[in-house]
Amino acid sequence: MRILLQRVSQARVSVDDRVIAEIGPGLMLLVGVGPTDGEDQARYLANKVANLRIFEDQDGKMNRSLREVGGSAIVVSQFTLYADTRKGRRPSFTDSAPPSIAEPLVERFAVLLEELGVPTQRGEFGAHMLVEIANDGPVTIFLER
């Protein structure tokens, strides 16, 4: 699994001009799934995301986690995180998991975040989404397991 994590002051996801997810301070999580990924990867990354110290403390140091600041998350499936651009001009996505594997694992990841106490909203799997973020910092981190 791969996650592109962005610390946000606010974020919103819309499908067909309808807002389906919206948060204030927290994390936008773009989640890609590989064909051999499973529960172990989802559990590891949910724990990492919930406890990663990337929010500022009173001294302006990145020393607080999403859980500690009471932030929220939006989870959006993002198969393009597995793009292979080594050949030609069009990316190949053959390294990403098929929807039958990816969709339930992205949902499982979101549930695991919720179980860790993180209020979590979701994008719509397979839909064309408009993702709006106010990247705070900017802080953007790539996680993989």
WOURKA-V128415 format. One record per pair of residues at least 12 apart in sequence whose C-alpha atoms are under 6 Angstrom apart, sorted by the first residue. I is the first residue (numbers start at 1). J is the second residue. If there is no record, write none. Layout:
BEGIN
i->(I/I)
j->(J/J)
END
This chain:
BEGIN
i->(1/1/1/1/1/2/2/2/2/3/3/3/3/4/4/4/4/5/5/5/5/6/6/6/6/7/7/7/7/7/8/8/8/8/8/8/9/9/9/9/10/10/10/10/11/11/11/12/12/13/13/14/14/15/21/25/26/26/26/27/28/28/29/29/30/30/30/31/31/31/32/32/32/33/33/33/34/34/35/41/42/46/50/50/51/52/53/72/72/72/73/74/74/74/75/76/76/79/82/82)
j->(32/33/34/144/145/31/32/143/144/30/31/142/143/29/30/141/142/28/29/140/141/27/28/139/140/26/27/135/136/139/25/26/27/134/135/136/24/25/134/136/23/24/25/134/23/132/133/131/132/130/131/129/130/129/121/71/71/72/73/73/73/74/74/75/76/77/78/76/77/78/78/79/81/96/97/102/96/97/97/145/109/113/66/67/65/65/65/118/119/120/120/120/121/122/122/122/123/96/95/96)
END
